[in-house]
Amino acid sequence: WTAWTHTRSGFVRIIIIFLQFLILLFLRQKMSETFLSGFDEGGVEGDAVLRDDLTIVTPGDVITEEEGYMRGHGTYFHDGKLLAAVAGVVERVNKVISVRPVRSRYVGDIGDVVVGRVTEVGQRRWTVDTQSRLDSVLKLSSVNLPGGVLRRKSASDELMMRSFFKEGDIISAEVQQIYQENGTLSLHTRSLKYGNLGPGIFMVVPPVLVRRSKNHFHTLPCGVVVVLGNNGYIWIGASLPDDTTKRGGAEEMVISDDMRRRMARVRNSIHALSRRMLSIFDTTIIHTYEDSESYEVKDMLTLEAVTTITARALNLCLGL
């Protein structure tokens, strides 16, 4: 009986290991299908998938077999080959090759336009969620006073901080500084185009999909305003406040039912682009919005609809 028990235990362990192996294979296949959906098979070089100047890889894909390259973040060497450790976009700086993961937290650069949510009002500063590893900081000295008045901030201004921004507010800002100690982002809203965004739709996409450009504030032909944050946070609204330093006016704005439907269609258009892992900028949003007009808003995110309405945006991203 003891021998039979040991034999049965060993047999069960073998079955468990085999099942785990099958599950890993299945997960890898599903991850590859999800991540690479929408890309042509003709762009394959080795295991990596090419999209113009972008090389997109999944874990285990061969990036290069050439010698002389150095391993960066998200890569590892195996049998003389440089392989990807994460799913993302290959980046090369001289001889250093790294993979920027698609599903990572936002890593800011000075000058980035971000959309954030105020989470805390502290002593002479606001804490802002910007989808980075740590909450960002917006100092009282880095904001415009109501009306765009420029002067030194006083103790009375500190007492009135919640009249500028309070918990839950969605704001736009710019990255002013990155603290070397822990990578915390310091923001500013000194320009009148930055500040409180008011009522609208707030959504989240992978930061790597938002294309960097000179302008991240767009008024689409349909009349909807979109603010594309480099951090992957996006705000969709009917209009931007005339003065982002003042509270009250935007919150009292009435949005018509027709405008709400257009905003919802823009939101679903951006979500469809995100599902296809396509670059998100004003042109791809406009193409997807226009091609979606044959669908009801509630039907836009079906598999067939997503494939159809993003076809023109896909060709644009591929340069076809």
Secondary structure by P-SEA (a helix, b strand, c coil): caaaaaaaaaaaaaaaaaaaaaaaaaaaaaaaaaaacccccccccccbbbcccbbbbcccccccccccccccccccccccbbbbccbbbbbbcccbbbbbcccccccccccbbbbbbbccccccbbbbbccccbbbbbccccccccccccccccaaaaaaccccccccccccccccccccccbbbbbbcccccccccccccccccccccccccccccccccccbbbbbbcccbbbbccccccccccccccccccccaaaaaaaaaaaaaaaaaaaacccccaaaaaaaaaaaccccccccccaaaaaaaaaaaaaaaacc
